[in-house]
Amino acid sequence: MTPPRTLTLLGSTGSIGTQAEQIVLANPGAFVVRALSAAGSDVVQLARQAVALRVEQVAVAREEVADELTRAIADLSGPGDRRPEVLAGPEAAVVVAGNGADVVLNGITGSIGLRPTLAALAAGSTLALANKESLIVGGSLVTAAAAPGQIVPVDSEHSAIAQCLRAGRADEVRRLVLTASGGPFRGRSRSDLAEVTPAQALRHPNFAMGRVVTTNSATLVNKGLEVIEAHLLFGIPFADIEVVVHPQQQIHSMVEFHDGSTIAQAGPPRMLVPIALGLSWPDRLPDVDVASDWSTASTWEFHPLDDEAFPAVRLARLVGEDGGTHPAVYNAANEICVDAFHDGTIGFLDIVDTVARVVEAHRAGPPANDGARVSGERSRGGPAVESAGHGNDPAVLSVEDVLAADRWARDRAREMIGLSSQGESQP
């Protein structure tokens, strides 16, 4: 009998983490969850998970809720139940990420997931990566830390590509095709988007996600991040990564091979299968989700991406090709702008417009301590940051480089939208 895989679930009370819990409980004997981590916004949920999964450790980022969490776990535990160790503080997730579990699922949202990602890789764990931001901002720092096959993508698009790539050799791949729902504003012109409200931006047509990810799907920043992620995960040039709008989201992504064949991965627009594969790769668990219904007539549409209305993907290609700290700047500025949009400080179009201005300022002359290394002029003009793409020298980036670029971008974004600079850094 195959022994159960040991797991650590980061971001356990979020959408990815709660679905991972569902998968674990549906497959008794397949997994043993050693540790959980969460920010601490839902202490009761975290305590319930800790007791239900019989974990050894629980990490909570907010130190002020540690005592409340300990009491909640005690209240939910039965006589003789083992009580998990409670770790609290901003480094608590890093500690449990490095505990050596067979698989670490990183379901944290935002660039704050970078240090846990590096801790899991350093400990030799398979990293089931739903926290795309840590790979994107870390670039070569993360790819250099990972052994071949150590990172298993959990984003539905990248999980689909990983599955499709089983159909051929790497040197037979012509291009990757990432599908996008188009978000709640698909088909609208740029002028139509001027008066979009935060409530409207959170009405994703297919998925229920957190505020940042849902807003990123509305602006298509999320798809831009996924283009950079695909480049880093699979080593495919940006010119060979295409985005198409597929509103039904039944096809999660495709791989086109050089003989003209295209392999597509299809399934309902849910995350259960990608999460399950992240936990069990390369094996498949039984009955994870309901398969597509091929007996019912349906229409699947595909449309080109409207770069004028949604310039976020085009901008992501630019920063991805520049590499270095540019993706960190793109991501950090966007996080500030998303918060400002929901606070009513800026409009919907201002999100990507401001990110573009921050990126351009960084390209024109970032401060000396932000980790950028200028490598000369490129054909489109202006100073370019040395690429941190797949296979480059890992010395291009350090954690300190990313932290400095992240701080700079957040401060510059706040300055541009009229907010006071707080000098905070997420990773």
Secondary structure, DSSP 8 states (H G I E B T S, - for coil): ----EEEEEETTTSHHHHHHHHHHHHSTTTEEEEEEEE-SS-HHHHHHHHHHHT-SEEEES-GGGHHHHHHHHHHH--TT----EEEESTTHHHHHHTS--SEEEE---SGGGHHHHHHHHHTT-EEEE--HHHHHHHTHHHHHHS-TT-EEE-SHHHHHHHHHGGGS-GGGEEEEEEEE--GGGTT--TGGGTT--HHHHT--SS----HHHHHHHHHTHHHHHHHHHHHHHH---GGGEEEEE-TT--EEEEEEETTS-EEEEE--S-SHHHHHHHHHTTS--TT-S----TTS------EE--TTT-THHHHHHHHHHH-TTHHHHHHHHHHHHHHHHHTTSS-HHHHHHHHHHHHHHHHH---GGG---EEEE-TT-SEEE----TTS-GGG--HHHHHHHHHHHHHHHHHHTT---------
